[in-house]
Amino acid sequence: MGKNSFLEEVSSRSGQSFNGCYQCLSCGGGCPVVEAMDYNPNQIIRMVQRGMRQEVLS
């Protein structure tokens, strides 16, 4: 695997590319459960992009 194996793993399992996210925050704006989340959707995406496996999965 490459430099960020966690990003590659998440992309592979989800079938989605996370490289196009530019942190516009629109994913969290329409999320009905964002108030109950520890991290907003855009924060999760950024953590995946940065390879923060432990933080995302805990």
PDBQT receptor file of N, H, CA, C and O in Angstrom, charges set to zero:
ATOM      1  N   MET A   1       0.838  -1.184   0.000  1.00  0.00    +0.000 N 
ATOM      2  CA  MET A   1       0.000   0.000   0.000  1.00  0.00    +0.000 C 
ATOM      3  C   MET A   1       0.880   1.243   0.000  1.00  0.00    +0.000 C 
ATOM      4  O   MET A   1       2.078   1.175   0.275  1.00  0.00    +0.000 OA
ATOM      5  N   GLY A   2       0.269   2.370  -0.310  1.00  0.00    +0.000 N 
ATOM      6  H   GLY A   2      -0.704   2.426  -0.533  1.00  0.00    +0.000 HD
ATOM      7  CA  GLY A   2       1.009   3.613  -0.449  1.00  0.00    +0.000 C 
ATOM      8  C   GLY A   2       1.208   4.356   0.851  1.00  0.00    +0.000 C 
ATOM      9  O   GLY A   2       1.137   3.790   1.942  1.00  0.00    +0.000 OA
ATOM     10  N   LYS A   3       1.456   5.626   0.701  1.00  0.00    +0.000 N 
ATOM     11  H   LYS A   3       1.513   6.085  -0.185  1.00  0.00    +0.000 HD
ATOM     12  CA  LYS A   3       1.766   6.498   1.837  1.00  0.00    +0.000 C 
ATOM     13  C   LYS A   3       0.653   6.513   2.877  1.00  0.00    +0.000 C 
ATOM     14  O   LYS A   3       0.922   6.469   4.078  1.00  0.00    +0.000 OA
ATOM     15  N   ASN A   4      -0.601   6.574   2.420  1.00  0.00    +0.000 N 
ATOM     16  H   ASN A   4      -0.820   6.609   1.445  1.00  0.00    +0.000 HD
ATOM     17  CA  ASN A   4      -1.731   6.609   3.349  1.00  0.00    +0.000 C 
ATOM     18  C   ASN A   4      -2.593   5.375   3.118  1.00  0.00    +0.000 C 
ATOM     19  O   ASN A   4      -3.591   5.429   2.400  1.00  0.00    +0.000 OA
ATOM     20  N   SER A   5      -2.201   4.276   3.726  1.00  0.00    +0.000 N 
ATOM     21  H   SER A   5      -1.390   4.232   4.309  1.00  0.00    +0.000 HD
ATOM     22  CA  SER A   5      -2.919   3.023   3.518  1.00  0.00    +0.000 C 
ATOM     23  C   SER A   5      -4.335   3.073   4.082  1.00  0.00    +0.000 C 
ATOM     24  O   SER A   5      -5.219   2.381   3.577  1.00  0.00    +0.000 OA
ATOM     25  N   PHE A   6      -4.569   3.880   5.124  1.00  0.00    +0.000 N 
ATOM     26  H   PHE A   6      -3.851   4.442   5.534  1.00  0.00    +0.000 HD
ATOM     27  CA  PHE A   6      -5.917   3.990   5.685  1.00  0.00    +0.000 C 
ATOM     28  C   PHE A   6      -6.853   4.646   4.675  1.00  0.00    +0.000 C 
ATOM     29  O   PHE A   6      -7.977   4.180   4.490  1.00  0.00    +0.000 OA
ATOM     30  N   LEU A   7      -6.412   5.712   4.022  1.00  0.00    +0.000 N 
ATOM     31  H   LEU A   7      -5.499   6.090   4.172  1.00  0.00    +0.000 HD
ATOM     32  CA  LEU A   7      -7.210   6.360   2.984  1.00  0.00    +0.000 C 
ATOM     33  C   LEU A   7      -7.508   5.383   1.851  1.00  0.00    +0.000 C 
ATOM     34  O   LEU A   7      -8.639   5.317   1.370  1.00  0.00    +0.000 OA
ATOM     35  N   GLU A   8      -6.516   4.638   1.429  1.00  0.00    +0.000 N 
ATOM     36  H   GLU A   8      -5.597   4.691   1.820  1.00  0.00    +0.000 HD
ATOM     37  CA  GLU A   8      -6.706   3.645   0.374  1.00  0.00    +0.000 C 
ATOM     38  C   GLU A   8      -7.698   2.570   0.803  1.00  0.00    +0.000 C 
ATOM     39  O   GLU A   8      -8.548   2.160   0.013  1.00  0.00    +0.000 OA
ATOM     40  N   GLU A   9      -7.596   2.116   2.040  1.00  0.00    +0.000 N 
ATOM     41  H   GLU A   9      -6.905   2.450   2.682  1.00  0.00    +0.000 HD
ATOM     42  CA  GLU A   9      -8.506   1.087   2.549  1.00  0.00    +0.000 C 
ATOM     43  C   GLU A   9      -9.947   1.592   2.592  1.00  0.00    +0.000 C 
ATOM     44  O   GLU A   9     -10.864   0.899   2.151  1.00  0.00    +0.000 OA
ATOM     45  N   VAL A  10     -10.147   2.795   3.122  1.00  0.00    +0.000 N 
ATOM     46  H   VAL A  10      -9.402   3.359   3.481  1.00  0.00    +0.000 HD
ATOM     47  CA  VAL A  10     -11.497   3.362   3.213  1.00  0.00    +0.000 C 
ATOM     48  C   VAL A  10     -12.069   3.585   1.817  1.00  0.00    +0.000 C 
ATOM     49  O   VAL A  10     -13.238   3.286   1.572  1.00  0.00    +0.000 OA
ATOM     50  N   SER A  11     -11.262   4.103   0.906  1.00  0.00    +0.000 N 
ATOM     51  H   SER A  11     -10.312   4.346   1.104  1.00  0.00    +0.000 HD
ATOM     52  CA  SER A  11     -11.714   4.328  -0.467  1.00  0.00    +0.000 C 
ATOM     53  C   SER A  11     -12.098   3.017  -1.141  1.00  0.00    +0.000 C 
ATOM     54  O   SER A  11     -13.112   2.939  -1.835  1.00  0.00    +0.000 OA
ATOM     55  N   SER A  12     -11.285   1.994  -0.931  1.00  0.00    +0.000 N 
ATOM     56  H   SER A  12     -10.461   2.057  -0.367  1.00  0.00    +0.000 HD
ATOM     57  CA  SER A  12     -11.550   0.690  -1.530  1.00  0.00    +0.000 C 
ATOM     58  C   SER A  12     -12.832   0.065  -0.985  1.00  0.00    +0.000 C 
ATOM     59  O   SER A  12     -13.657  -0.436  -1.750  1.00  0.00    +0.000 OA
ATOM     60  N   ARG A  13     -12.994   0.094   0.319  1.00  0.00    +0.000 N 
ATOM     61  H   ARG A  13     -12.324   0.500   0.940  1.00  0.00    +0.000 HD
ATOM     62  CA  ARG A  13     -14.173  -0.522   0.944  1.00  0.00    +0.000 C 
ATOM     63  C   ARG A  13     -15.459   0.234   0.639  1.00  0.00    +0.000 C 
ATOM     64  O   ARG A  13     -16.520  -0.373   0.490  1.00  0.00    +0.000 OA
ATOM     65  N   SER A  14     -15.366   1.559   0.548  1.00  0.00    +0.000 N 
ATOM     66  H   SER A  14     -14.505   2.052   0.669  1.00  0.00    +0.000 HD
ATOM     67  CA  SER A  14     -16.571   2.366   0.325  1.00  0.00    +0.000 C 
ATOM     68  C   SER A  14     -16.888   2.555  -1.153  1.00  0.00    +0.000 C 
ATOM     69  O   SER A  14     -18.023   2.866  -1.515  1.00  0.00    +0.000 OA
ATOM     70  N   GLY A  15     -15.885   2.368  -2.002  1.00  0.00    +0.000 N 
ATOM     71  H   GLY A  15     -14.963   2.116  -1.707  1.00  0.00    +0.000 HD
ATOM     72  CA  GLY A  15     -16.078   2.625  -3.424  1.00  0.00    +0.000 C 
ATOM     73  C   GLY A  15     -16.115   4.114  -3.749  1.00  0.00    +0.000 C 
ATOM     74  O   GLY A  15     -16.552   4.510  -4.830  1.00  0.00    +0.000 OA
ATOM     75  N   GLN A  16     -15.654   4.935  -2.811  1.00  0.00    +0.000 N 
ATOM     76  H   GLN A  16     -15.298   4.613  -1.934  1.00  0.00    +0.000 HD
ATOM     77  CA  GLN A  16     -15.676   6.395  -2.973  1.00  0.00    +0.000 C 
ATOM     78  C   GLN A  16     -14.250   6.943  -2.932  1.00  0.00    +0.000 C 
ATOM     79  O   GLN A  16     -13.372   6.399  -2.261  1.00  0.00    +0.000 OA
ATOM     80  N   SER A  17     -14.048   8.025  -3.661  1.00  0.00    +0.000 N 
ATOM     81  H   SER A  17     -14.761   8.467  -4.206  1.00  0.00    +0.000 HD
ATOM     82  CA  SER A  17     -12.771   8.728  -3.593  1.00  0.00    +0.000 C 
ATOM     83  C   SER A  17     -12.915   9.907  -2.649  1.00  0.00    +0.000 C 
ATOM     84  O   SER A  17     -13.878  10.669  -2.740  1.00  0.00    +0.000 OA
ATOM     85  N   PHE A  18     -11.974  10.055  -1.754  1.00  0.00    +0.000 N 
ATOM     86  H   PHE A  18     -11.192   9.435  -1.679  1.00  0.00    +0.000 HD
ATOM     87  CA  PHE A  18     -12.009  11.159  -0.801  1.00  0.00    +0.000 C 
ATOM     88  C   PHE A  18     -11.084  12.290  -1.222  1.00  0.00    +0.000 C 
ATOM     89  O   PHE A  18     -10.924  13.269  -0.493  1.00  0.00    +0.000 OA
ATOM     90  N   ASN A  19     -10.478  12.160  -2.389  1.00  0.00    +0.000 N 
ATOM     91  H   ASN A  19     -10.608  11.365  -2.981  1.00  0.00    +0.000 HD
ATOM     92  CA  ASN A  19      -9.546  13.173  -2.866  1.00  0.00    +0.000 C 
ATOM     93  C   ASN A  19     -10.241  14.435  -3.346  1.00  0.00    +0.000 C 
ATOM     94  O   ASN A  19      -9.610  15.489  -3.425  1.00  0.00    +0.000 OA
ATOM     95  N   GLY A  20     -11.523  14.355  -3.666  1.00  0.00    +0.000 N 
ATOM     96  H   GLY A  20     -12.035  13.499  -3.602  1.00  0.00    +0.000 HD
ATOM     97  CA  GLY A  20     -12.252  15.511  -4.177  1.00  0.00    +0.000 C 
ATOM     98  C   GLY A  20     -12.823  16.410  -3.102  1.00  0.00    +0.000 C 
ATOM     99  O   GLY A  20     -13.379  17.461  -3.422  1.00  0.00    +0.000 OA
ATOM    100  N   CYS A  21     -12.706  16.038  -1.847  1.00  0.00    +0.000 N 
ATOM    101  H   CYS A  21     -12.255  15.184  -1.587  1.00  0.00    +0.000 HD
ATOM    102  CA  CYS A  21     -13.269  16.844  -0.765  1.00  0.00    +0.000 C 
ATOM    103  C   CYS A  21     -12.412  18.078  -0.544  1.00  0.00    +0.000 C 
ATOM    104  O   CYS A  21     -11.212  17.975  -0.289  1.00  0.00    +0.000 OA
ATOM    105  N   TYR A  22     -13.030  19.237  -0.644  1.00  0.00    +0.000 N 
ATOM    106  H   TYR A  22     -14.004  19.321  -0.851  1.00  0.00    +0.000 HD
ATOM    107  CA  TYR A  22     -12.300  20.481  -0.389  1.00  0.00    +0.000 C 
ATOM    108  C   TYR A  22     -12.870  21.230   0.809  1.00  0.00    +0.000 C 
ATOM    109  O   TYR A  22     -12.738  22.449   0.916  1.00  0.00    +0.000 OA
ATOM    110  N   GLN A  23     -13.511  20.478   1.711  1.00  0.00    +0.000 N 
ATOM    111  H   GLN A  23     -13.619  19.488   1.624  1.00  0.00    +0.000 HD
ATOM    112  CA  GLN A  23     -13.968  21.003   2.997  1.00  0.00    +0.000 C 
ATOM    113  C   GLN A  23     -14.958  22.157   2.858  1.00  0.00    +0.000 C 
ATOM    114  O   GLN A  23     -14.827  23.181   3.529  1.00  0.00    +0.000 OA
ATOM    115  N   CYS A  24     -15.955  21.983   1.977  1.00  0.00    +0.000 N 
ATOM    116  H   CYS A  24     -16.062  21.152   1.432  1.00  0.00    +0.000 HD
ATOM    117  CA  CYS A  24     -16.970  23.023   1.775  1.00  0.00    +0.000 C 
ATOM    118  C   CYS A  24     -18.029  23.014   2.878  1.00  0.00    +0.000 C 
ATOM    119  O   CYS A  24     -18.798  23.966   3.009  1.00  0.00    +0.000 OA
ATOM    120  N   LEU A  25     -18.071  21.941   3.670  1.00  0.00    +0.000 N 
ATOM    121  H   LEU A  25     -17.446  21.167   3.564  1.00  0.00    +0.000 HD
ATOM    122  CA  LEU A  25     -18.987  21.763   4.802  1.00  0.00    +0.000 C 
ATOM    123  C   LEU A  25     -20.424  21.440   4.403  1.00  0.00    +0.000 C 
ATOM    124  O   LEU A  25     -21.290  21.360   5.274  1.00  0.00    +0.000 OA
ATOM    125  N   SER A  26     -20.704  21.252   3.112  1.00  0.00    +0.000 N 
ATOM    126  H   SER A  26     -20.001  21.317   2.405  1.00  0.00    +0.000 HD
ATOM    127  CA  SER A  26     -22.087  20.963   2.716  1.00  0.00    +0.000 C 
ATOM    128  C   SER A  26     -22.542  19.575   3.171  1.00  0.00    +0.000 C 
ATOM    129  O   SER A  26     -23.742  19.358   3.336  1.00  0.00    +0.000 OA
ATOM    130  N   CYS A  27     -21.631  18.640   3.377  1.00  0.00    +0.000 N 
ATOM    131  H   CYS A  27     -20.656  18.816   3.243  1.00  0.00    +0.000 HD
ATOM    132  CA  CYS A  27     -22.026  17.305   3.840  1.00  0.00    +0.000 C 
ATOM    133  C   CYS A  27     -22.584  17.358   5.259  1.00  0.00    +0.000 C 
ATOM    134  O   CYS A  27     -23.505  16.608   5.584  1.00  0.00    +0.000 OA
ATOM    135  N   GLY A  28     -22.058  18.208   6.088  1.00  0.00    +0.000 N 
ATOM    136  H   GLY A  28     -21.310  18.817   5.824  1.00  0.00    +0.000 HD
ATOM    137  CA  GLY A  28     -22.541  18.342   7.462  1.00  0.00    +0.000 C 
ATOM    138  C   GLY A  28     -23.781  19.197   7.568  1.00  0.00    +0.000 C 
ATOM    139  O   GLY A  28     -24.568  19.049   8.502  1.00  0.00    +0.000 OA
ATOM    140  N   GLY A  29     -23.957  20.095   6.610  1.00  0.00    +0.000 N 
ATOM    141  H   GLY A  29     -23.318  20.216   5.851  1.00  0.00    +0.000 HD
ATOM    142  CA  GLY A  29     -25.107  20.994   6.637  1.00  0.00    +0.000 C 
ATOM    143  C   GLY A  29     -26.430  20.281   6.474  1.00  0.00    +0.000 C 
ATOM    144  O   GLY A  29     -27.446  20.733   7.002  1.00  0.00    +0.000 OA
ATOM    145  N   GLY A  30     -26.436  19.175   5.754  1.00  0.00    +0.000 N 
ATOM    146  H   GLY A  30     -25.610  18.807   5.326  1.00  0.00    +0.000 HD
ATOM    147  CA  GLY A  30     -27.666  18.439   5.528  1.00  0.00    +0.000 C 
ATOM    148  C   GLY A  30     -27.791  17.178   6.349  1.00  0.00    +0.000 C 
ATOM    149  O   GLY A  30     -28.746  16.422   6.174  1.00  0.00    +0.000 OA
ATOM    150  N   CYS A  31     -26.858  16.937   7.234  1.00  0.00    +0.000 N 
ATOM    151  H   CYS A  31     -26.083  17.552   7.376  1.00  0.00    +0.000 HD
ATOM    152  CA  CYS A  31     -26.855  15.704   8.020  1.00  0.00    +0.000 C 
ATOM    153  C   CYS A  31     -27.798  15.836   9.218  1.00  0.00    +0.000 C 
ATOM    154  O   CYS A  31     -27.596  16.710  10.061  1.00  0.00    +0.000 OA
ATOM    155  N   PRO A  32     -28.823  14.986   9.306  1.00  0.00    +0.000 N 
ATOM    156  CA  PRO A  32     -29.797  15.108  10.392  1.00  0.00    +0.000 C 
ATOM    157  C   PRO A  32     -29.278  14.671  11.764  1.00  0.00    +0.000 C 
ATOM    158  O   PRO A  32     -29.899  14.984  12.780  1.00  0.00    +0.000 OA
ATOM    159  N   VAL A  33     -28.166  13.964  11.813  1.00  0.00    +0.000 N 
ATOM    160  H   VAL A  33     -27.661  13.710  10.988  1.00  0.00    +0.000 HD
ATOM    161  CA  VAL A  33     -27.648  13.486  13.094  1.00  0.00    +0.000 C 
ATOM    162  C   VAL A  33     -26.338  14.161  13.500  1.00  0.00    +0.000 C 
ATOM    163  O   VAL A  33     -25.667  13.706  14.426  1.00  0.00    +0.000 OA
ATOM    164  N   VAL A  34     -25.977  15.232  12.818  1.00  0.00    +0.000 N 
ATOM    165  H   VAL A  34     -26.523  15.601  12.065  1.00  0.00    +0.000 HD
ATOM    166  CA  VAL A  34     -24.696  15.886  13.088  1.00  0.00    +0.000 C 
ATOM    167  C   VAL A  34     -24.592  16.367  14.537  1.00  0.00    +0.000 C 
ATOM    168  O   VAL A  34     -23.494  16.409  15.091  1.00  0.00    +0.000 OA
ATOM    169  N   GLU A  35     -25.703  16.724  15.150  1.00  0.00    +0.000 N 
ATOM    170  H   GLU A  35     -26.595  16.690  14.700  1.00  0.00    +0.000 HD
ATOM    171  CA  GLU A  35     -25.690  17.190  16.544  1.00  0.00    +0.000 C 
ATOM    172  C   GLU A  35     -25.264  16.090  17.523  1.00  0.00    +0.000 C 
ATOM    173  O   GLU A  35     -24.713  16.383  18.584  1.00  0.00    +0.000 OA
ATOM    174  N   ALA A  36     -25.514  14.845  17.170  1.00  0.00    +0.000 N 
ATOM    175  H   ALA A  36     -25.961  14.607  16.308  1.00  0.00    +0.000 HD
ATOM    176  CA  ALA A  36     -25.195  13.722  18.055  1.00  0.00    +0.000 C 
ATOM    177  C   ALA A  36     -23.801  13.146  17.799  1.00  0.00    +0.000 C 
ATOM    178  O   ALA A  36     -23.377  12.218  18.487  1.00  0.00    +0.000 OA
ATOM    179  N   MET A  37     -23.098  13.688  16.821  1.00  0.00    +0.000 N 
ATOM    180  H   MET A  37     -23.442  14.442  16.262  1.00  0.00    +0.000 HD
ATOM    181  CA  MET A  37     -21.791  13.155  16.440  1.00  0.00    +0.000 C 
ATOM    182  C   MET A  37     -20.668  13.855  17.197  1.00  0.00    +0.000 C 
ATOM    183  O   MET A  37     -20.754  15.047  17.490  1.00  0.00    +0.000 OA
ATOM    184  N   ASP A  38     -19.617  13.106  17.510  1.00  0.00    +0.000 N 
ATOM    185  H   ASP A  38     -19.547  12.137  17.273  1.00  0.00    +0.000 HD
ATOM    186  CA  ASP A  38     -18.427  13.707  18.120  1.00  0.00    +0.000 C 
ATOM    187  C   ASP A  38     -17.662  14.549  17.105  1.00  0.00    +0.000 C 
ATOM    188  O   ASP A  38     -17.086  15.581  17.451  1.00  0.00    +0.000 OA
ATOM    189  N   TYR A  39     -17.658  14.101  15.847  1.00  0.00    +0.000 N 
ATOM    190  H   TYR A  39     -18.125  13.262  15.566  1.00  0.00    +0.000 HD
ATOM    191  CA  TYR A  39     -16.985  14.809  14.759  1.00  0.00    +0.000 C 
ATOM    192  C   TYR A  39     -17.982  15.027  13.630  1.00  0.00    +0.000 C 
ATOM    193  O   TYR A  39     -18.816  14.163  13.361  1.00  0.00    +0.000 OA
ATOM    194  N   ASN A  40     -17.900  16.162  12.978  1.00  0.00    +0.000 N 
ATOM    195  H   ASN A  40     -17.222  16.864  13.196  1.00  0.00    +0.000 HD
ATOM    196  CA  ASN A  40     -18.735  16.432  11.811  1.00  0.00    +0.000 C 
ATOM    197  C   ASN A  40     -18.245  15.592  10.638  1.00  0.00    +0.000 C 
ATOM    198  O   ASN A  40     -17.089  15.167  10.634  1.00  0.00    +0.000 OA
ATOM    199  N   PRO A  41     -19.100  15.339   9.634  1.00  0.00    +0.000 N 
ATOM    200  CA  PRO A  41     -18.673  14.537   8.483  1.00  0.00    +0.000 C 
ATOM    201  C   PRO A  41     -17.406  15.068   7.814  1.00  0.00    +0.000 C 
ATOM    202  O   PRO A  41     -16.537  14.284   7.434  1.00  0.00    +0.000 OA
ATOM    203  N   ASN A  42     -17.292  16.383   7.666  1.00  0.00    +0.000 N 
ATOM    204  H   ASN A  42     -17.999  17.020   7.974  1.00  0.00    +0.000 HD
ATOM    205  CA  ASN A  42     -16.095  16.935   7.026  1.00  0.00    +0.000 C 
ATOM    206  C   ASN A  42     -14.839  16.688   7.868  1.00  0.00    +0.000 C 
ATOM    207  O   ASN A  42     -13.747  16.539   7.322  1.00  0.00    +0.000 OA
ATOM    208  N   GLN A  43     -14.990  16.644   9.179  1.00  0.00    +0.000 N 
ATOM    209  H   GLN A  43     -15.878  16.765   9.624  1.00  0.00    +0.000 HD
ATOM    210  CA  GLN A  43     -13.849  16.350  10.045  1.00  0.00    +0.000 C 
ATOM    211  C   GLN A  43     -13.414  14.895   9.886  1.00  0.00    +0.000 C 
ATOM    212  O   GLN A  43     -12.220  14.596   9.879  1.00  0.00    +0.000 OA
ATOM    213  N   ILE A  44     -14.380  13.999   9.758  1.00  0.00    +0.000 N 
ATOM    214  H   ILE A  44     -15.350  14.241   9.764  1.00  0.00    +0.000 HD
ATOM    215  CA  ILE A  44     -14.067  12.580   9.540  1.00  0.00    +0.000 C 
ATOM    216  C   ILE A  44     -13.320  12.410   8.224  1.00  0.00    +0.000 C 
ATOM    217  O   ILE A  44     -12.317  11.699   8.166  1.00  0.00    +0.000 OA
ATOM    218  N   ILE A  45     -13.802  13.057   7.171  1.00  0.00    +0.000 N 
ATOM    219  H   ILE A  45     -14.617  13.634   7.218  1.00  0.00    +0.000 HD
ATOM    220  CA  ILE A  45     -13.143  12.953   5.870  1.00  0.00    +0.000 C 
ATOM    221  C   ILE A  45     -11.712  13.463   5.959  1.00  0.00    +0.000 C 
ATOM    222  O   ILE A  45     -10.801  12.827   5.430  1.00  0.00    +0.000 OA
ATOM    223  N   ARG A  46     -11.498  14.591   6.616  1.00  0.00    +0.000 N 
ATOM    224  H   ARG A  46     -12.238  15.108   7.046  1.00  0.00    +0.000 HD
ATOM    225  CA  ARG A  46     -10.146  15.147   6.748  1.00  0.00    +0.000 C 
ATOM    226  C   ARG A  46      -9.258  14.198   7.548  1.00  0.00    +0.000 C 
ATOM    227  O   ARG A  46      -8.087  14.025   7.211  1.00  0.00    +0.000 OA
ATOM    228  N   MET A  47      -9.789  13.586   8.593  1.00  0.00    +0.000 N 
ATOM    229  H   MET A  47     -10.740  13.727   8.867  1.00  0.00    +0.000 HD
ATOM    230  CA  MET A  47      -9.006  12.650   9.393  1.00  0.00    +0.000 C 
ATOM    231  C   MET A  47      -8.638  11.413   8.576  1.00  0.00    +0.000 C 
ATOM    232  O   MET A  47      -7.529  10.895   8.707  1.00  0.00    +0.000 OA
ATOM    233  N   VAL A  48      -9.557  10.933   7.735  1.00  0.00    +0.000 N 
ATOM    234  H   VAL A  48     -10.458  11.354   7.629  1.00  0.00    +0.000 HD
ATOM    235  CA  VAL A  48      -9.248   9.810   6.849  1.00  0.00    +0.000 C 
ATOM    236  C   VAL A  48      -8.143  10.222   5.882  1.00  0.00    +0.000 C 
ATOM    237  O   VAL A  48      -7.199   9.464   5.660  1.00  0.00    +0.000 OA
ATOM    238  N   GLN A  49      -8.255  11.418   5.307  1.00  0.00    +0.000 N 
ATOM    239  H   GLN A  49      -9.022  12.034   5.488  1.00  0.00    +0.000 HD
ATOM    240  CA  GLN A  49      -7.241  11.903   4.378  1.00  0.00    +0.000 C 
ATOM    241  C   GLN A  49      -5.868  12.000   5.044  1.00  0.00    +0.000 C 
ATOM    242  O   GLN A  49      -4.847  11.801   4.386  1.00  0.00    +0.000 OA
ATOM    243  N   ARG A  50      -5.839  12.295   6.307  1.00  0.00    +0.000 N 
ATOM    244  H   ARG A  50      -6.669  12.457   6.841  1.00  0.00    +0.000 HD
ATOM    245  CA  ARG A  50      -4.572  12.440   7.037  1.00  0.00    +0.000 C 
ATOM    246  C   ARG A  50      -4.074  11.126   7.633  1.00  0.00    +0.000 C 
ATOM    247  O   ARG A  50      -3.018  11.089   8.264  1.00  0.00    +0.000 OA
ATOM    248  N   GLY A  51      -4.832  10.053   7.434  1.00  0.00    +0.000 N 
ATOM    249  H   GLY A  51      -5.690  10.084   6.921  1.00  0.00    +0.000 HD
ATOM    250  CA  GLY A  51      -4.392   8.746   7.917  1.00  0.00    +0.000 C 
ATOM    251  C   GLY A  51      -4.585   8.530   9.403  1.00  0.00    +0.000 C 
ATOM    252  O   GLY A  51      -3.875   7.726  10.008  1.00  0.00    +0.000 OA
ATOM    253  N   MET A  52      -5.526   9.229   9.996  1.00  0.00    +0.000 N 
ATOM    254  H   MET A  52      -6.102   9.882   9.505  1.00  0.00    +0.000 HD
ATOM    255  CA  MET A  52      -5.755   9.162  11.443  1.00  0.00    +0.000 C 
ATOM    256  C   MET A  52      -6.691   8.002  11.797  1.00  0.00    +0.000 C 
ATOM    257  O   MET A  52      -7.791   8.204  12.312  1.00  0.00    +0.000 OA
ATOM    258  N   ARG A  53      -6.235   6.803  11.512  1.00  0.00    +0.000 N 
ATOM    259  H   ARG A  53      -5.342   6.638  11.093  1.00  0.00    +0.000 HD
ATOM    260  CA  ARG A  53      -7.031   5.584  11.680  1.00  0.00    +0.000 C 
ATOM    261  C   ARG A  53      -7.603   5.434  13.095  1.00  0.00    +0.000 C 
ATOM    262  O   ARG A  53      -8.806   5.230  13.258  1.00  0.00    +0.000 OA
ATOM    263  N   GLN A  54      -6.762   5.531  14.096  1.00  0.00    +0.000 N 
ATOM    264  H   GLN A  54      -5.785   5.696  13.963  1.00  0.00    +0.000 HD
ATOM    265  CA  GLN A  54      -7.189   5.310  15.482  1.00  0.00    +0.000 C 
ATOM    266  C   GLN A  54      -8.282   6.291  15.889  1.00  0.00    +0.000 C 
ATOM    267  O   GLN A  54      -9.260   5.898  16.526  1.00  0.00    +0.000 OA
ATOM    268  N   GLU A  55      -8.128   7.554  15.528  1.00  0.00    +0.000 N 
ATOM    269  H   GLU A  55      -7.334   7.873  15.010  1.00  0.00    +0.000 HD
ATOM    270  CA  GLU A  55      -9.102   8.575  15.895  1.00  0.00    +0.000 C 
ATOM    271  C   GLU A  55     -10.445   8.344  15.211  1.00  0.00    +0.000 C 
ATOM    272  O   GLU A  55     -11.497   8.531  15.822  1.00  0.00    +0.000 OA
ATOM    273  N   VAL A  56     -10.408   7.939  13.957  1.00  0.00    +0.000 N 
ATOM    274  H   VAL A  56      -9.553   7.787  13.461  1.00  0.00    +0.000 HD
ATOM    275  CA  VAL A  56     -11.645   7.699  13.206  1.00  0.00    +0.000 C 
ATOM    276  C   VAL A  56     -12.381   6.477  13.739  1.00  0.00    +0.000 C 
ATOM    277  O   VAL A  56     -13.607   6.491  13.850  1.00  0.00    +0.000 OA
ATOM    278  N   LEU A  57     -11.651   5.434  14.063  1.00  0.00    +0.000 N 
ATOM    279  H   LEU A  57     -10.655   5.422  13.972  1.00  0.00    +0.000 HD
ATOM    280  CA  LEU A  57     -12.283   4.174  14.458  1.00  0.00    +0.000 C 
ATOM    281  C   LEU A  57     -12.585   4.067  15.950  1.00  0.00    +0.000 C 
ATOM    282  O   LEU A  57     -13.173   3.077  16.385  1.00  0.00    +0.000 OA
ATOM    283  N   SER A  58     -12.201   5.052  16.730  1.00  0.00    +0.000 N 
ATOM    284  H   SER A  58     -11.724   5.857  16.377  1.00  0.00    +0.000 HD
ATOM    285  CA  SER A  58     -12.481   4.970  18.170  1.00  0.00    +0.000 C 
ATOM    286  C   SER A  58     -13.660   5.832  18.559  1.00  0.00    +0.000 C 
ATOM    287  O   SER A  58     -14.030   5.879  19.732  1.00  0.00    +0.000 OA
TER     288      SER A  58
